[in-house]
Amino acid sequence: MKWDETIASSCRYGDVAGTIWGDWNIIWEDSKADYQGHASFVAERKGKYCFYEWWYGSCSVCDTWEAQSLSDDGIAAEMKDTALWMDNKKALLTWLDMLTGNPISHHQDGGIAGNLDILSGGIRDRINAIREYFGMPKLPEKRGEK
């Protein structure tokens, strides 16, 4: 879909993100546009892929970019610097497999993969949703599960 058709484009800072991904094809999205919300998406252009997400609040107490008084140019620079840029579909699929060798359970220590999942707000669920888009199986939930 086109950027203007996404929920992310309606989120706070969506206009800034549109200056970066406005001419990309958005192939997967999980966004919520409200006074507080988030945008997560995978974009594709000319065989290259990008994953990006941001969270925003309604005031400087719960919105880091507002608290930092970042300009639109500053926000765009941070978006570009922190996005996951992939040169081809193989790199995207490798990224989608990153937690495969490190399955976690919510009831046991997941090591680096588990901490990554927790600190990123549940990236496992988002990766599984993107994997589903590409017809890939879900990541295993427990150690040793295939």
Buried (B, 14 or more C-beta within 10 A) or exposed (E): EEBEEBBBBBBBBBEBBBBBBEEBBBBBBBBBBEEBBBBBBBBBEEEBBBBBBBBBBEEEEEBEBBEEEBEEEEBBBBBEEEBEEBEEEEBBBEBBEEBBEBBBEEEEEBEEBBEBBBEEEEBBEBBBBBBEEEEBEEBBEEEEEE
